[in-house]
Amino acid sequence: MNRRQLLGAALAALATKGAAQGAGRDIIVIGAGLAGLSAARDLAAQGHRVTVLEARNRIGGRIWTSRLWSDLPMDLGASWIHGIEGNPITDLAQEAGAKVVPTSYDAALMLDASGAAIDPDLAPATKILRRALEAAESHGRDLSVRAALEGSAGWADAGADLRRLVNHVINSTLEQEHGGAADRLSAWHGDDGDEFDGEDAVFPGGFGQVTEHLARGLSIRLSTPVAALAPGRVTLADGTVLRADHVVLTVPLGVLRAGAIDLAEPLAQNRQQAIDTLEMGLLNKVWLRFDKVAWSDDVDWIEWLGPRPGHWAEWLSLTRSLGAPVLLGFRAAAEAAGAEALSDSDTRADATEALRAMFGSSFPAPADLQITRWGRDPWARGSYSFNAVGTTPKTRAALAGSDWDGALWFAGEACETGYFGTAHGAVLSGRSVAQALRRAR
């Protein structure tokens, strides 16, 4: 038995011992993503009788390592450890024995609409955006990033080429980062958030190694969607009713906003307001696999100032990091939402057209591809939450915590005040709920 197996066996034994002594409570965790698994793991270690309910036929939630290419696992959901120093994902990766590889941001290539390599001075564009957001702070009410920009003196004075650079900066630094469109992101708090120090890193073997590690020893029921909640009662989609002392709800914000789970009683007013104010961002990935590398093999990031902002604007080459002839294209916010309606074949054609505009008409079509459509996933309804117009530092704090006199608890990246929108934020939120329930004994 290896170390990971020993840890899983010890966790299961501890949970069984606590239940046998009658010290624990019956707790149902809804969602087997990072937040749910982290909460369940800690609660089971406290001796509670914990059951995890997951609507999908797999664990992981928005962590999803595809094995479609048997020789090359692809993370269709979260891919990175953002800041490896002090990050709980780093510790979990070590526990799981998962190899991580730092990502370089130094080897980058920028192309203009015709495919010519350019080295533009982005400082003026960044300055226009920064000054517009600074000026927005003096407004009497919050407004969107787009409204702040287009109402600024810098934007009014900028020519077409400079405006195109500003839009590229917005897409690459805000829309790609938070998944929210510039006309929805808060000018006051859209770019808030804490960060860990150190390099970013990816998992050559897939992020799923972490969720598999967290799940060991837990009681998890897959393909078990929840239809309704009431204090002490969980009703499944098939009509089965389960009882629990506490329920920990870790579904994504998009599911909460859609009202996909019927709640028998209203939530606290500030919590409902938080659900209504925060919004779900969208970042989709398109993995293109080629027979051989047909682009510069000494770059990691390729940025394209194409025909419209955000249109196939950012690519990651896996040649240097994984030795694979694979390009990863990112589509965010409105661009991502519009592209979800395309078929796989149409997406392949659209991507190939863009790559040929970038690298020439002889650029090959991909041999295979994998595509995400997180907005259409009924168990996610988006990629991760962002601070929409009207969000304040208190909004996420209002979403976190408990309702219904402690019968219902909330966890997930959307509940994290500092690290929202991240995998490590989900872990920290799940752990926080487990600690709060320990104190509530």
N, C-alpha and C positions, 0 to 999 in steps of 0.2 A: 504494500500500500504506500503510495507516494504522499508527499506533504499535503497536496490539495485534497486528496481523498481523506486523509486524516482530519483535516479541518472540517470537511463536510460531515464526516461521521460524528465528530465531537459536537457540532452544532445540533445535529439531529438528536443525539443522546441528551444534550442539555435541555432541549425543548421537551423531550419525552419525560425527563425527570421532573421538570417543573410542573407539567400537567398531572403527573402521577401524584405529586404532593398536594395538588389542589390549589397551588399558589397563583396559577395564571388565570387569565380571563380569555373568553372566546373573542377573537378579533378577526375580522375579514378585511383583507386588503384588496382593493379593486384596481387591477392593473399590474402587469408583470414587467414593467419597464424599470429603469434604474431607480426611480423614486420608490416604487412599490416593493421591489426586491430588497432595497436597502432598509426600508422600514420593516419589512417582514423578517429579515435576517436578524436585526437588532431586537425586535419584539420576541422572536422565538428564543433568542439567547437569554432574554429576561424570564423565560419560563411560561410565556403565554401560549395558548393554543391558537395557532395562526393558520388561516387558509387564504391563499392568493387566488383570485378569480381573474382570468384573462380571456378577453373576447376573441383574440386571434388564436390560430392554431400553433403559435410559437411564443416563446418568451422574448423579451427585449424591447417591445414597444417601438420607439423611434431609434433604437439600436437594432440594426438589421444587417447582418453579414450574409450576403448572398454567396452560395456555393455553386451557382450555375456554371461558372468556369472552375472546374475542379482543381486546377493548378493555380488559381489566382482568386482568393477570396476578395470580394468587393463590399465595402461598407456603403449600403444604400442610404442609411440614416447618418447618425453622427460618425465622424471619422477621426477627429483629432482629440488629443489631450491638449488643451489650451493652457500653456504655462505648466511645465512639469514640476516646478519647485513648490512643494507643500500642497500639491493638488491631490485630492483623495483618489482620483482615477489612477494616478501614478502608483499609489500604494496598492490599489486593487489589482493593477496590472502585474505588479511584482508578486502578489499573493497567488495570482492565477498562472504565473509563469509565462506571461505573454510578452513577447518581444515587441519593443517599440523602436521606431526610427525617427530621428528629428527631421523636420521639414525645413528646407532652405527657402528663404524669401529673397535671397540675394541674386540668384540666377534667374533674371526675368527678361522678357522680350516684349516690347510694345510695337504694334503694327498699326498703320493708318488704314483707311477704308480700302485702299488699293493693294494692301499687303506690304508696303514699304516699311522697313524698320525705321522707327523714329525714337528720338530721345527728348520728348517735350519737357519744358520747364513747367512742372505742375504747381509750383509755388504760387503764381498769380491766381490760379483757379482755387487752390486751397484757401488762399487769403480771402477771396470773395465769399466763399462759403462760411468761413470762420467768422468774418465780420457780420455777415447776415444773421448768423445764429446769436452772436453777441448782442446785436441790435434788438433782436427779438425778446431778449430778457427784459427790456424796458417796457414792453407792451403790457397792457393791463390784464391780458388773458393769454393763455397758451395758443399757439397756432402751429400749423404744419411746417416742416422743413421747406417744402416747396413754396408755401405762401411767404415764409420769411425771406427766402432767396429772391423770389420775383418781386418783392416789395422793397428790395435793397437798392441803394445807389450803385453799388458795384455791378449788379446784374444789369441795371439800366444802361450803364456805360460800356458794357462788354460787347465785343463784336461776336460774330457767329462762331469763329474758331475757338475763342476763349469760352464761350457758352458751352460748346461741345465738350471741352475739357472739364468744365465745372460739372456737367451732367455725368461724365465718366467718373469723376471723383465721388460724386454722390452715390452712384451705383456700386462702385467697388468698396467704398468705406462705410456706407450706411445701409443701402438696400441689400447688398450681399451679406453684410454682417448681421443684420437684424431681421431680414425677411420682409420688412414692411416697406411699402411704397413711400416715396418722399412726400406725397400729398396726404399721407396718413400718419407718418412718424411725427412725434412731438418735437417741436423746435426747442423746448425747454429741457426735456428729459429723454428724448429719443436715443441719445448716445450714452446714457448713464450706464453704470455697471462697474464692478470691480474685476481685477485680473490677478492671476497668479504670475509670479516671475518665472523666468526660464524659457527655454525653447518650446515650440509646439512640436508634437510628435504624432505619428500614425502607427497603426497596428498592421504589419505585414500579414499576420494571420487572422486579422479581423477583430473588431471591437466586441464582437459576440463572445469572445473568450472571457470578457469581464462579466457579462450577464450570466453566462453559464456557471461561472465561479460563484456568483452571488446566489444563484438558484439552488445550489447543492444542499440537500437536506431539508428543503422546504416543501410543504404540501401545496402544490400548484394544480389548479384545474384549468386546462386549456379549452378553447372553443366554448367558453361559458360567458356569453354577454349578459350584462345586468340590465334589466328593464326599469326597475323602480327601487327607491329607497324610502324607508320610514324609520323612525327611531327604533333601533334594535332589530330591524328586519330588512333583508335583502331579497328582492324578487327577481328571479332570473327570467330570461326571455322565454324559456319553456314553461314558465308558470311556477317552478319550484320556489319555495320560500325557505330561506336560511335565516337562522337567528344568530345574533352576535351582541356582545356587550358594547363593542365599538366597531365602527367601520372607518377605514382609512381610504379615502377616495383620491386616487392618483391619476385619473384620466387627464389627457391634455386639455388645455384651455379651450381649444376648438370644440371639443365634445361638450364641455360645460356651457359654452355660449350657444350651442345648437339645441340645448335642452334635450339631448339624446337619452338621458336618464331622468325618469319622472321622480320628482321629489314631493313626498307627501306633505311636507311642511315648508313654509317659506324660509329662506336663509336670512341671516342677519342683514340689515339694510346695507351696511358698509361692504359686506362681502358680495352681495349681489351687484352693488354699484361697481366694485372692482372687476367682476366678471364682464359687466357691460362696457367698461371703459377700456380695459386692456384688449388687445387684438392679437390674432394669430397670424404670424408671418409665414411666408412660403419661400423655400429654397429647394429647388429640384436639381437633381444630378442626372447627367447623361454620360454613361461610360461607353467609350468607343474603343474597340479592340481592333488592331490592324495586324496584318501578316508580318510587317516589319516597320521600323521607325521611319517615317517619311517627313519628319520635321527636325529641327535642330536638337541634337541629343545632349546638348550641354546647358539646357535651360530647364527650369522647373515650372515657372509661371509664364503664360502667354496672355497678354492683354490686347484686345482689338478695339480700336475706335471705329466701329462699323457704321452702317447706315442709320441706325437709331440707337439711343442709349439703352444699354443693357442687353442688346441682341448679340448673343454668343460673345459677350464682352470679356469673359474670364475663363481661362483654361489651365488645368494642371496636368503636366506631363509626368507619368510614373516611370519614365525611362531611367532617370538617375536614382530614384529612391528604391524602386522595386525591380529594375531591369526588365520592365515589361513594355511592349509597344502599345500603350494605352494612353488615351487622352480623356480627361474628365472635364466636361463642360458644365458650368454652373448657370442656372437661370433663376432669377430672384424676383419676388414681388409680382407686379402686374405682368411682366414678361413671362414669368413661370406660370402664372394662372392661365394666361392665354394659350400657352403651349401644351397644357394638359389635355386639351381637346384633340391634339394631333395623334394620329396612330403611330405605332412604332416605325412603320415604313416611311411615313411623312416626316417624322422626326429625323430619321436617318438621312433622308434627302435634304432636309433643311440644314442639318449640321454639315453635311458634305458640301453643300453650296457655300456655306460660310467659310469652311476650311479652304476651299478652292479660291475664294476671293482673297484669303489670307496668304496662301502658299502657292497658288498657281493652278491652272486648269488640269494639270496632270496628277494632282493630289488624289490618292486612291480613296475609294469608298471604304468605310469600315467593314471588316469581316463579320463583326458581331457587335451587339450593343445591349446595354441594360439601362432602363429608364425608371425614374421615380415619379410618382404623381401623388405627393403627400396631401394635396388639397382635396383629392377625391377619395382618400382613405377614410372610411366612416369612423374608424377608431382613432384617428388623429385630427383630421380636418385642418391640416396645416403642418408646418415644420416645427416652429417654436414661437413663443409669445414675444411681443414687442410693446414698447411704451408708445401708445397712440396718443393723439392730442387729448389733453385733459388728464393724463396720468400724472401723479405726483409721487414723491418717495413713500407716501403712506399707502398707496394703492395696493401694492403687492403684500405689504404687511397685513392689510385687511383681508386679503384672500387666504392667507395662511391661518393655521390654528384650527379651532374647533367650533362646532355649531350644535344646535339641538342638545344643549346641556351636556356636551362632551360625548354624545353618541356618534357624531360624525366629525371626522378630521380630514383636513385637506393637505396634500403634499404634491410636489412636482416642481419642475423648473419655474413655472409661472408664479409659484409661491415664494421664490427666493428673492430677497430684496437686493442682494449684491451681485449674485451670479446667475441671474435669470437667463434663459435662452441657451443654457449650456448643459452638457452631460454632468459636469461636477456639481452644478447647481441642483440638479435632480437628486443626486446622491445626498448632498447636504440637507436638502429639504426632507427627504425620507428619514434620515437619521434624527433630524430635529423633532419630528413627530414622535418617533420612538422614545426619545428622551422626555418629551412632554408627557407622554402616557406613563412613563416610569414615575414621574413626579406626581401624577394624578392618582396613584394607587391609594 
